[in-house]
Amino acid sequence: MVKKSFKVTNENGIHARPATTLVNEAMRYDSDITLTALKKTIDLKSIMGVMSLGIYTGVTIEIKASGHDEEEAIEGLKNKIIELGLAREI
């Protein structure tokens, strides 16, 4: 298992459009990928799960990947989060 933590810096938090982009990125990998925020853990491959968290500015999120392509998955998601200007790695 590989994990990375981020602090959400986007003033709109993680709303519908970037959430969809993150889910699409997660779907590219075979690994099981979860996102934990606000004391809840969801499957990052589920748009409804991501939207149900209501992630806002200042929230710390943790992404975990487990599987044969876990390293690639975490790196891809990290790059996507930074590219979208959603959060910074902590």
ChimeraX commands (.cxc) that place a marker at each C-alpha (Angstrom):
marker #1 position 0.00,0.00,0.00 radius 0.5
marker #1 position 1.15,3.50,-0.88 radius 0.5
marker #1 position -0.36,6.72,0.45 radius 0.5
marker #1 position 0.03,10.48,0.13 radius 0.5
marker #1 position -1.54,13.36,2.01 radius 0.5
marker #1 position -2.59,16.74,0.67 radius 0.5
marker #1 position -3.99,20.01,2.03 radius 0.5
marker #1 position -6.80,21.38,-0.15 radius 0.5
marker #1 position -5.88,24.91,-1.27 radius 0.5
marker #1 position -8.46,25.54,-4.00 radius 0.5
marker #1 position -10.92,28.18,-2.83 radius 0.5
marker #1 position -13.83,26.07,-4.11 radius 0.5
marker #1 position -12.60,22.86,-2.51 radius 0.5
marker #1 position -13.09,19.70,-4.56 radius 0.5
marker #1 position -16.32,20.37,-6.44 radius 0.5
marker #1 position -17.99,18.49,-9.31 radius 0.5
marker #1 position -15.65,19.16,-12.22 radius 0.5
marker #1 position -12.32,18.39,-10.49 radius 0.5
marker #1 position -13.92,15.48,-8.64 radius 0.5
marker #1 position -14.90,13.97,-11.99 radius 0.5
marker #1 position -11.36,14.47,-13.28 radius 0.5
marker #1 position -9.90,12.73,-10.21 radius 0.5
marker #1 position -12.32,9.81,-10.53 radius 0.5
marker #1 position -11.44,9.45,-14.21 radius 0.5
marker #1 position -7.73,9.42,-13.32 radius 0.5
marker #1 position -8.31,6.79,-10.62 radius 0.5
marker #1 position -10.23,4.61,-13.09 radius 0.5
marker #1 position -7.08,4.32,-15.23 radius 0.5
marker #1 position -5.49,2.03,-12.61 radius 0.5
marker #1 position -6.25,-1.50,-11.48 radius 0.5
marker #1 position -5.30,-0.80,-7.85 radius 0.5
marker #1 position -7.88,-0.24,-5.14 radius 0.5
marker #1 position -7.78,3.50,-4.44 radius 0.5
marker #1 position -9.40,5.24,-1.50 radius 0.5
marker #1 position -9.70,8.85,-0.44 radius 0.5
marker #1 position -10.04,9.77,3.22 radius 0.5
marker #1 position -11.25,13.21,4.34 radius 0.5
marker #1 position -13.30,14.53,7.21 radius 0.5
marker #1 position -13.11,11.17,9.03 radius 0.5
marker #1 position -14.70,9.31,6.09 radius 0.5
marker #1 position -13.13,6.96,3.56 radius 0.5
marker #1 position -14.57,6.41,0.10 radius 0.5
marker #1 position -13.64,4.61,-3.12 radius 0.5
marker #1 position -11.92,7.21,-5.30 radius 0.5
marker #1 position -13.41,5.51,-8.37 radius 0.5
marker #1 position -16.89,6.63,-7.26 radius 0.5
marker #1 position -18.01,10.14,-8.20 radius 0.5
marker #1 position -20.91,9.90,-5.74 radius 0.5
marker #1 position -18.47,8.94,-2.99 radius 0.5
marker #1 position -16.19,11.90,-3.68 radius 0.5
marker #1 position -19.08,14.35,-3.90 radius 0.5
marker #1 position -20.60,13.01,-0.67 radius 0.5
marker #1 position -17.53,14.15,1.29 radius 0.5
marker #1 position -18.08,17.87,0.61 radius 0.5
marker #1 position -14.35,18.63,0.68 radius 0.5
marker #1 position -13.66,22.34,1.22 radius 0.5
marker #1 position -10.57,24.57,1.43 radius 0.5
marker #1 position -8.16,23.67,4.23 radius 0.5
marker #1 position -9.23,20.03,4.54 radius 0.5
marker #1 position -6.49,17.39,4.67 radius 0.5
marker #1 position -7.08,14.47,2.34 radius 0.5
marker #1 position -5.24,11.16,2.13 radius 0.5
marker #1 position -5.14,8.94,-0.94 radius 0.5
marker #1 position -4.19,5.26,-0.59 radius 0.5
marker #1 position -3.57,2.80,-3.40 radius 0.5
marker #1 position -3.13,-0.93,-3.09 radius 0.5
marker #1 position -2.36,-3.21,-6.02 radius 0.5
marker #1 position 0.19,-4.01,-8.68 radius 0.5
marker #1 position 0.19,-0.46,-10.11 radius 0.5
marker #1 position -0.13,1.38,-6.78 radius 0.5
marker #1 position 3.02,3.49,-7.22 radius 0.5
marker #1 position 1.94,4.62,-10.70 radius 0.5
marker #1 position -1.59,5.35,-9.42 radius 0.5
marker #1 position -0.42,7.52,-6.53 radius 0.5
marker #1 position 2.00,9.42,-8.77 radius 0.5
marker #1 position -0.67,9.96,-11.44 radius 0.5
marker #1 position -3.21,11.20,-8.90 radius 0.5
marker #1 position -0.65,13.46,-7.22 radius 0.5
marker #1 position 0.22,15.02,-10.57 radius 0.5
marker #1 position -3.47,15.48,-11.43 radius 0.5
marker #1 position -4.24,17.14,-8.06 radius 0.5
marker #1 position -1.34,19.57,-8.50 radius 0.5
marker #1 position -2.15,20.19,-12.19 radius 0.5
marker #1 position -5.74,21.10,-11.28 radius 0.5
marker #1 position -4.54,23.42,-8.50 radius 0.5
marker #1 position -6.64,21.57,-5.93 radius 0.5
marker #1 position -4.12,20.95,-3.18 radius 0.5
marker #1 position -0.49,20.80,-2.12 radius 0.5
marker #1 position 1.30,17.70,-0.93 radius 0.5
marker #1 position 2.08,17.57,2.80 radius 0.5
marker link #1:1,2 radius 0.2
marker link #1:2,3 radius 0.2
marker link #1:3,4 radius 0.2
marker link #1:4,5 radius 0.2
marker link #1:5,6 radius 0.2
marker link #1:6,7 radius 0.2
marker link #1:7,8 radius 0.2
marker link #1:8,9 radius 0.2
marker link #1:9,10 radius 0.2
marker link #1:10,11 radius 0.2
marker link #1:11,12 radius 0.2
marker link #1:12,13 radius 0.2
marker link #1:13,14 radius 0.2
marker link #1:14,15 radius 0.2
marker link #1:15,16 radius 0.2
marker link #1:16,17 radius 0.2
marker link #1:17,18 radius 0.2
marker link #1:18,19 radius 0.2
marker link #1:19,20 radius 0.2
marker link #1:20,21 radius 0.2
marker link #1:21,22 radius 0.2
marker link #1:22,23 radius 0.2
marker link #1:23,24 radius 0.2
marker link #1:24,25 radius 0.2
marker link #1:25,26 radius 0.2
marker link #1:26,27 radius 0.2
marker link #1:27,28 radius 0.2
marker link #1:28,29 radius 0.2
marker link #1:29,30 radius 0.2
marker link #1:30,31 radius 0.2
marker link #1:31,32 radius 0.2
marker link #1:32,33 radius 0.2
marker link #1:33,34 radius 0.2
marker link #1:34,35 radius 0.2
marker link #1:35,36 radius 0.2
marker link #1:36,37 radius 0.2
marker link #1:37,38 radius 0.2
marker link #1:38,39 radius 0.2
marker link #1:39,40 radius 0.2
marker link #1:40,41 radius 0.2
marker link #1:41,42 radius 0.2
marker link #1:42,43 radius 0.2
marker link #1:43,44 radius 0.2
marker link #1:44,45 radius 0.2
marker link #1:45,46 radius 0.2
marker link #1:46,47 radius 0.2
marker link #1:47,48 radius 0.2
marker link #1:48,49 radius 0.2
marker link #1:49,50 radius 0.2
marker link #1:50,51 radius 0.2
marker link #1:51,52 radius 0.2
marker link #1:52,53 radius 0.2
marker link #1:53,54 radius 0.2
marker link #1:54,55 radius 0.2
marker link #1:55,56 radius 0.2
marker link #1:56,57 radius 0.2
marker link #1:57,58 radius 0.2
marker link #1:58,59 radius 0.2
marker link #1:59,60 radius 0.2
marker link #1:60,61 radius 0.2
marker link #1:61,62 radius 0.2
marker link #1:62,63 radius 0.2
marker link #1:63,64 radius 0.2
marker link #1:64,65 radius 0.2
marker link #1:65,66 radius 0.2
marker link #1:66,67 radius 0.2
marker link #1:67,68 radius 0.2
marker link #1:68,69 radius 0.2
marker link #1:69,70 radius 0.2
marker link #1:70,71 radius 0.2
marker link #1:71,72 radius 0.2
marker link #1:72,73 radius 0.2
marker link #1:73,74 radius 0.2
marker link #1:74,75 radius 0.2
marker link #1:75,76 radius 0.2
marker link #1:76,77 radius 0.2
marker link #1:77,78 radius 0.2
marker link #1:78,79 radius 0.2
marker link #1:79,80 radius 0.2
marker link #1:80,81 radius 0.2
marker link #1:81,82 radius 0.2
marker link #1:82,83 radius 0.2
marker link #1:83,84 radius 0.2
marker link #1:84,85 radius 0.2
marker link #1:85,86 radius 0.2
marker link #1:86,87 radius 0.2
marker link #1:87,88 radius 0.2
marker link #1:88,89 radius 0.2
marker link #1:89,90 radius 0.2
view
